[in-house]
Every structure is written in structure tokens, then in C-alpha cells.
Amino acid sequence: MAGRDDIDFGTAKISRLFTKMFIPTLLGMVSWSLLTVIDGVFVGRGVGSNGIAAINICYPIFLLLTGFALMVGMGASVVASIHLSQNNVKAARINVTQAVWFSTFVVVGAMLAVMLAPEQLAYMLGASETLMPLVRDYMVYLIPSGIMQMWSVVGLFVIRLDGSPKYAMWCNVVPAVLNIFFDWLFIFPLGMGVKGAAIASAISTVIGGLMAFVYLVKYARTLKMSGVKMSPVSLTLSIRNIAYQCKIGFSALLGEVTMALLLFAGNFVFMKHLGDAGVGAYGVACYYTPFVFMFGNSIAQSVQPIVSYNYGLGRWDRVNKTLSISLRAAVLSSLVSIVAFTLFPQHLVHLFIGDSDPAAQIAIAGFPYFATGFLFFITNLVVIGFLQSIKKSAPATLFALLRGVVFLFPAFFLLPEVLGVKGIWLALPLSELLTFIVVVCYAFVVRKRKV
């Protein structure tokens, strides 16, 4: 299958394919993660650690919406990849179209629910009376852009599969650059504070979503969106197809749920032990966490079309080669993250807040402990993404549940009782380590069965 960037998933050398997919995907995600960090820097310098804490409290909502989009996008991309490997372009287009409109319908309902009760939701997420006005402003002004965020996330899976990973990269880079400008404009010259940060993010999200949607409607070479049939038979088939896609991509949703629970549980425990300053310190760490998540996610999304396409062809030699390359990339990228958090915590924290802020020293002391889990964090993401790509939804979902719920919550609430504040920072590393041990055991059992 040759696309706009002359990508043939079935015959090209795997290492070259990985490079062609990974570099633009990584650069696109780096730009978006950089956007998140710069957004936090502007808020930290323009509003203070309370602004960072307020955004951190809101973020689980947006992570859940993103997770839903990743579930639909990953599932649709896996199914469409297999259809394309079997030369069934019509079925691939239908799956893409169903994914886009289904995700749009769901996110509209979620947006209405948030807009009807923002303060009640903010209290449920752990907002204090001091943080409530900031939390409400950020939530209300950013949530209307949810539809465009959905189109962007789902669309990028399809655009990469259509053979245009460079265009997918620009769908991240252009909004990121614009968001930096609007952040500066609204927070400093216009003095709009957290509200300004939300409006800046909303504008950039709308632009990214429109770029993706226009590509799918007008410029896609193979995976153009098709018309929607409304007959009872067509709707029944659509529901069945969407359910199957969601089953395949469900662990991608759980990956974002893990991030949301990480924020929610961390905010709750830090508030309990250290108050608003603790939540502010944790908020700084969570601004950098997307960089770590980005490595694992970019590897998983880059190899997905390669793995799924060759899985559809029955080429297990190419599938296994892709897995080997992705695991090596996971180890290398995790080492970069660990070095940054361990050797330069002061520099990372001081980008957001100065030494005079009580949250600064809490964050500086905690970063090295937090970094101990990055190798397992990224590797687990890559393995789960690989299993999704070959339709192994059961083990992928199991591993996602282990790292996001089964191990994470007990770690957050038990470790601080034993180790104090240090235990809060070590909760994520422990959860990822335990999940990694289960993943290794699973791989050993699978290999033994094949022998």
C-alpha cells in the first residue's frame, strides 16, 4: 500500500518503515507535549502554583475524553489496516467514517454534562474553596473544544495509516506554535490568567481538529470518509463495527484513564498530606508526565499500522521484527527521561515556579523518586499498543487495568502511610513495576506454548 509519503507497510524494510513513521509522530507529540509544558510555564509565572494546581484538578476530564478518542482511533486504525492488507478499501473507509461520527456524538454528550454542572464536578475532582474559581474558569472555557480534540486524535490515526505521517505531525505542530503565542497574549498582556490559558488551548485545539477533519473529507488518498447510511440494517452493522473497534482499542482508553487516576489520586493524597502546595508540586510533575507518556505512545502509534497490516498478511516475521525495534526504542527513550528527572530536577521545576514558592522544594525532592518508574511505564505502553495492533484485546486490557487501577490505587493510599511523602512519588513506579513483572510472565508463558 503506497501512500502520500511512499510508504508500503507490506514490503519496505521494517527499520526504515519505523523511522518514517516514528520521527514525524514523535515530533508531532513533542510539539504537543511542549505546548503543555509552556502552557504550564506561563500559568506558573503569570498566576502561580495555584493556577497549576487548578489545571491539574481539571485535567482528568480531558484525559478521559482523549482516552475515548484513542480507543476509537486505535480500534478503527487496526481494523482498517487489516482491511487494506486484504484490498478491501470500501470496508476500511466505512470503519473510519463510523469512528469519526460515533466519537463526535459521544463527546457532545460529555461536553453538555460538564457545562451543566462545572462546580459540582470540580468539587468531586478535589478542588478546594481557594482553587474553585480557577478550576471552574479553566473547565468551562476549554471543554467546548472537545469535539475538535476528538477529530484531531481519531483523525491522526487515520492520516498516518493513509500514508501521511508528516501531515499528521503538522496537525500537532501548528496548533502547538499558535497556542504558545495565544498563551503569552492572554496571560500577560491581557492579564486573563487561567481563563486565558483555557481560551488559548481551545483555539489551538479547534485549529488542529479542523486540519485533521479537512484532510479526511477532502485530501485523503485511500481513507476518505464515506456517506452514512441510516437504514435499520446499516445502523445495526455500524453499532456492531463500533463495538468491535472499541473492544480492540479499549486498553488505549485505559491508558488515559491511568493518567486521569494518577492525577486524581495524586491530587487527593497530596492535598491530604501537604495541602495546596503539595498539589502545586504534583502539578508541575504532571506537566512533564506527557513527555514520558509521549515516548511510549508515539512508539505504539508508529508501529500500529506496520504491525496490523502485516498481521493481516500473516507475516509474523515482520510483526516480530517490529516489536523488537519498538522495545529497543522504549528502553532508549526511557533512559532520556530518567536522566532528565534525576539529574536536573531544579532546572525543570524552576521553569514553572521559583524557589520562593512552597511547592518548588516539594517537587525538586520528589522528581528523582518519580523517575524510577519511567522504564516500566514506557515499556508497558509499547507492549499494550502492540497487543492491540494484533487484536489481542484481552491481555492488553488486563495489563492496562493492572497498571491503572489494580496496582495504582493501593500504591497511592498505602505507600504514603509507610514512607510518608516519598511514598506518594513512588506509587506510579511501583504500579508500573508490578505490571511489567506480569507482562514478562505472560511473554514467557506465550513463548513456552509455541515451543
NORPESUL-V328184 format. One record per helix or strand of 3 or more residues. SS is the DSSP state (h for helix, s for strand). FROM is the first residue (numbers start at 1). TO is the last residue. If there is no record, write none. Layout:
ss: (SS:SS)
from: (FROM:FROM)
to: (TO:TO)
//
This chain:
ss: (h:h:h:h:h:h:h:h:h:h:h:h:h:h:h:h)
from: (14:49:89:118:132:146:165:193:232:316:345:358:374:393:408:421)
to: (46:85:116:124:143:161:189:219:313:343:350:371:389:406:419:450)
//
